[in-house]
Amino acid sequence: MSPLKATYKKHILEFKRPSGTSRGILKTKETWFIILEKDGEKGIGECGILRTLSVDDVPEYEQKLQWTCINIHLGLTVLLQKLIAFPSIQFGLEQAFLSLESLDKFELFPSEFTKGNEGININGLVWMGEEDFMKQQIREKLDNGFSCIKMKIGAIDFDTEIKLLKSIRKEYSKSDIELRVDANGAFLPENALEKLKVLSELELHSIEQPIKPSQISEMARLCEQSPLAIALDEELIGVFDVTKKKKIIQTIQPQYIILKPSLVGGFKGSQEWIDLTIENNIAYWITSALESNVGLNAISQWTYTLNNPMPQGLGTGSLYTNNIDSPLEVKNGQLHYNNDLNWKFNI
């Protein structure tokens, strides 16, 4: 038997169209792949770092990947402990080890989803931009069978965003479209409640992260007083200790939390949050974090096993010109695994 060997490779994903968030315009997305080899078999995992947002966005990131590959003999359990401050590498390792053990290196969680028999309900993502561009995206999502749409807000003028949301609600009622909005922490604590009241009149499902994270008392106040349901997102990033996770959930008492495995410590870190939501009667959904199809595939397969009926945030596979060809397909507002299509991992 040959020893376990690990290497890593960098890949720059290129957006088909520059995509706007409250943190700026994205044209490219850096990602890293960990590749394990043993006895002629390979395992692949994606370390989906998101610059400016990931807690492991540090200058020594590549050095930590090198260290991980050199010390791969320590095994997954030990490495996950030692890489606690590098959640995206933790997640890449979880994927790579599952992939190595799998008969099909991309089927990590065999299910009716990977057999192609069932899909996962997902939301359609609408990026920030000019009003006409946003309306065009909404029309495309509706034409493609989505009943839940998530819109990024906070990058353009609030009144313009309200006007746009009102125009959508004039055409489509709450029963036609479930509307979610994501502020990415764009509101200030002193005026957030006022804005949430205005938004609530548009019969939205929820708002993600209205104010910046680490303002726990302010966020708790908003969750208590807001007429619009609040979902924590960035608030969960960089919180590694289960006791601290518990404190955040019990102090803030949000209506929802949103889990991005690349940002919160992979499957293991996400499951810790899920266990707390169950204990505290809080709902959750899973979202990808602009990974390539390698990471999206892993997140999607795992998400299916959770049996969560809410629309999940997994519709990011078609954003790039140079994504990894995969069987993942979006049809009628669902993510499907089409076994007639093949993986092409040529990185």
C-alpha positions in Angstrom: 0.0 0.0 0.0 1.3 3.4 -0.9 1.2 6.3 1.6 -1.4 9.0 1.3 -0.2 11.9 -0.8 -1.8 15.4 -0.9 -1.3 18.3 -3.4 -3.2 21.5 -4.0 -4.0 23.7 -7.0 -5.3 27.2 -7.4 -8.0 28.1 -9.8 -9.4 31.6 -10.7 -13.1 31.4 -11.6 -14.2 34.2 -13.9 -17.7 35.6 -13.7 -19.7 35.7 -16.9 -20.9 39.1 -15.8 -19.4 41.2 -13.0 -21.7 40.6 -10.0 -22.5 43.3 -7.5 -22.7 42.9 -3.7 -22.7 45.5 -0.9 -19.0 44.8 -0.6 -18.3 45.7 -4.2 -18.2 44.2 -7.8 -16.9 40.7 -8.2 -15.2 39.8 -11.5 -13.2 36.8 -10.4 -13.3 34.3 -7.6 -10.2 32.6 -6.3 -10.6 29.0 -5.2 -8.2 26.1 -4.3 -8.5 22.3 -4.8 -7.0 19.7 -2.5 -6.2 16.4 -4.3 -5.5 13.2 -2.3 -3.9 10.2 -3.9 -3.6 6.7 -2.5 -3.2 3.3 -4.2 -4.1 4.7 -7.6 -7.3 6.4 -6.3 -7.9 10.1 -6.1 -10.0 12.3 -3.9 -10.9 16.0 -4.7 -12.1 18.7 -2.4 -12.5 22.5 -2.8 -11.3 25.1 -0.4 -13.7 27.9 -1.2 -12.1 31.0 0.3 -14.1 34.2 -0.2 -11.8 37.1 0.1 -12.9 39.9 2.4 -15.5 37.7 4.0 -13.8 34.4 5.0 -12.3 34.4 8.4 -9.3 32.6 6.9 -8.6 35.4 4.4 -5.0 35.8 5.7 -1.6 36.2 4.0 -0.4 32.8 5.1 -3.4 30.9 3.6 -1.3 29.2 0.9 1.3 28.3 3.5 -1.4 26.6 5.6 -2.4 24.6 2.5 1.2 23.5 2.1 1.3 22.6 5.8 -1.9 20.6 5.4 -0.5 18.6 2.4 2.7 17.9 4.2 0.9 16.7 7.3 -1.9 14.8 5.5 -0.7 11.6 7.3 -2.2 13.0 10.6 -5.7 12.0 9.3 -8.9 14.0 9.0 -9.9 14.1 12.6 -6.6 15.6 13.8 -6.3 17.9 10.9 -9.8 19.3 11.4 -8.8 20.2 15.0 -5.6 21.8 14.0 -7.2 23.8 11.2 -10.0 25.2 13.4 -9.2 28.8 12.2 -9.3 27.7 8.5 -12.9 26.6 7.9 -12.5 26.6 4.1 -9.5 24.2 4.3 -11.5 22.1 6.8 -14.3 21.8 4.3 -11.9 21.0 1.4 -10.4 18.2 3.5 -13.8 16.7 4.4 -14.7 16.6 0.8 -11.4 15.2 -0.3 -11.5 12.3 2.2 -15.1 11.4 1.3 -14.2 11.6 -2.4 -11.2 9.3 -1.9 -13.4 6.7 -0.1 -16.1 7.0 -2.8 -16.3 4.6 -5.8 -17.3 7.7 -7.8 -15.0 10.5 -6.6 -17.8 13.1 -7.0 -20.6 11.1 -5.3 -20.0 11.8 -1.6 -23.5 11.1 -0.3 -25.3 8.6 -2.4 -29.0 9.3 -2.5 -32.1 9.7 -4.7 -30.5 13.1 -5.6 -27.3 11.7 -6.9 -29.3 9.0 -8.7 -31.1 11.8 -10.6 -34.5 10.8 -9.2 -35.1 13.9 -7.0 -34.2 17.6 -7.0 -33.6 20.2 -4.3 -35.7 23.3 -4.1 -33.5 26.4 -4.5 -34.0 30.1 -4.6 -33.1 32.2 -7.7 -30.4 34.7 -7.0 -30.7 38.2 -8.3 -27.6 40.3 -8.3 -27.4 44.1 -7.6 -27.2 46.5 -10.4 -29.3 48.9 -12.4 -33.0 48.6 -12.1 -33.5 47.3 -15.6 -30.8 44.7 -15.1 -32.4 43.5 -11.9 -35.8 43.3 -13.5 -34.4 41.3 -16.3 -32.9 38.8 -13.9 -36.2 38.5 -12.1 -38.0 37.8 -15.3 -35.5 35.1 -16.2 -35.8 33.4 -12.8 -39.6 33.4 -13.1 -39.4 32.0 -16.6 -37.1 29.3 -15.3 -39.7 28.1 -12.8 -38.4 29.7 -9.6 -41.0 30.4 -6.9 -38.5 31.9 -4.4 -36.2 34.7 -5.3 -33.3 36.2 -3.3 -32.2 39.7 -4.0 -29.1 41.4 -2.9 -29.8 44.9 -1.5 -27.7 47.6 0.1 -25.4 48.5 -2.7 -27.7 51.0 -4.5 -30.0 53.7 -3.1 -32.5 52.3 -0.6 -35.4 54.2 -2.1 -34.6 52.8 -5.5 -34.5 49.3 -4.1 -37.9 49.8 -2.4 -39.3 51.1 -5.7 -38.0 48.0 -7.5 -39.4 45.6 -4.8 -42.8 47.5 -5.0 -42.9 47.0 -8.7 -42.3 43.3 -8.3 -45.0 43.0 -5.7 -47.4 44.9 -8.0 -46.9 42.1 -10.6 -46.5 39.1 -8.3 -48.2 38.5 -5.0 -46.8 36.8 -1.9 -48.4 33.5 -3.1 -46.7 33.9 -6.5 -43.2 34.6 -5.3 -41.4 34.2 -2.0 -39.0 37.2 -1.8 -35.9 37.1 0.3 -33.5 40.0 0.6 -29.8 40.0 1.7 -28.4 43.2 3.1 -24.9 41.8 3.8 -24.7 44.1 6.9 -25.4 47.3 4.9 -27.8 49.0 7.4 -26.7 51.0 10.4 -28.0 50.0 13.8 -29.6 53.4 14.3 -31.8 53.2 11.2 -32.1 49.5 10.6 -35.4 49.0 12.4 -37.0 51.8 10.4 -35.8 50.2 7.1 -37.0 46.8 8.2 -40.5 48.3 8.8 -40.6 49.7 5.3 -39.4 46.4 3.8 -42.0 44.4 5.8 -44.8 46.2 4.0 -43.7 44.4 0.9 -44.5 40.9 2.4 -41.0 39.6 2.2 -40.0 36.2 3.6 -36.9 37.5 5.5 -33.8 39.6 5.4 -30.3 38.3 5.8 -27.8 40.1 8.1 -29.4 43.7 8.1 -26.4 45.1 10.2 -22.8 44.2 10.4 -21.9 41.2 12.6 -20.5 41.3 16.1 -23.1 43.8 17.3 -24.9 41.1 19.3 -27.1 43.3 21.5 -28.2 45.5 18.6 -29.0 42.4 16.5 -30.9 40.8 19.4 -33.0 44.0 19.7 -33.7 44.0 16.0 -34.7 40.3 16.0 -37.1 41.0 18.9 -38.6 44.2 17.4 -38.5 43.7 13.7 -41.8 43.0 11.8 -39.7 41.2 9.2 -38.0 37.9 10.0 -34.2 38.1 10.3 -31.7 35.5 9.2 -28.1 35.5 10.5 -25.4 34.9 7.9 -22.1 36.7 8.4 -22.8 36.6 12.2 -21.8 32.9 12.2 -18.4 33.4 10.5 -15.4 33.0 12.7 -17.3 31.5 15.6 -15.6 28.1 16.2 -16.4 27.3 19.9 -19.7 25.5 20.5 -20.3 27.5 23.7 -19.9 30.7 21.8 -22.3 29.4 19.1 -24.8 28.6 21.7 -24.5 32.1 23.2 -25.1 33.8 19.9 -28.2 31.7 19.1 -29.7 32.1 22.6 -28.8 35.8 22.9 -29.9 37.0 19.5 -32.7 34.5 19.0 -33.0 35.0 15.2 -35.9 33.6 13.2 -33.4 31.9 10.8 -29.7 31.2 10.3 -28.0 30.6 7.0 -25.1 28.2 6.7 -22.3 28.4 4.2 -20.1 25.3 4.9 -17.0 26.9 3.4 -17.3 29.7 5.9 -18.3 27.9 9.0 -16.2 24.8 9.1 -17.6 22.4 6.6 -20.1 19.7 7.4 -18.9 19.3 11.0 -19.1 23.1 11.8 -22.5 23.4 10.0 -23.9 20.5 11.9 -23.0 22.1 15.2 -25.1 25.1 14.3 -28.0 22.9 13.0 -28.1 21.0 16.3 -28.4 24.4 18.1 -31.2 25.6 15.8 -33.2 22.4 16.6 -32.7 22.9 20.3 -33.9 26.5 20.1 -36.7 26.1 17.5 -35.0 28.2 14.9 -35.2 27.4 11.1 -32.2 27.3 8.8 -31.2 26.8 5.2 -27.9 26.0 3.4 -26.2 28.3 0.9 -23.1 27.9 -1.3 -20.5 30.6 -1.1 -19.6 31.0 -4.8 -17.7 27.8 -5.0 -17.0 26.0 -8.3 -19.2 23.0 -9.1 -16.9 20.8 -7.0 -17.8 22.5 -3.8 -21.4 23.2 -4.8 -21.7 19.5 -5.6 -20.6 18.5 -2.1 -22.8 21.1 -0.4 -25.8 20.0 -2.5 -25.4 16.3 -1.8 -25.1 16.9 1.9 -28.0 19.3 1.9 -30.3 16.7 0.3 -29.6 14.4 3.3 -30.9 17.0 5.7 -34.5 16.8 4.3 -35.0 20.5 4.7 -38.1 21.5 2.6 -37.2 25.2 2.4 -35.7 26.6 -0.8 -31.9 26.4 -0.4 -29.3 28.8 -1.8 -27.6 26.5 -4.2 -28.1 28.1 -7.6 -24.6 29.5 -8.2 -23.3 26.9 -10.6 -23.9 28.9 -13.8 -22.0 32.1 -12.7 -18.7 31.3 -14.3 -17.2 31.0 -17.8 -14.6 28.5 -16.6 -16.5 26.3 -14.1 -15.8 22.6 -13.7 -18.2 20.7 -16.1 -20.5 18.6 -13.9 -23.9 16.9 -13.8 -25.5 19.7 -11.8 -28.4 21.3 -13.6 -31.0 23.8 -12.6 -34.5 23.1 -13.9 -37.9 24.5 -12.8 -36.5 26.1 -9.7 -34.7 22.9 -8.6 -31.2 21.7 -8.6 -30.8 18.3 -10.2 -28.1 15.8 -10.8 -28.2 14.7 -14.4 -26.3 11.4 -14.7 -26.3 11.8 -18.5 -23.7 14.5 -18.0 -20.1 13.9 -17.1 -17.6 15.5 -14.7 -14.6 17.1 -16.4 -12.0 18.0 -13.8 -9.0 19.0 -15.8 -7.5 21.5 -13.4 
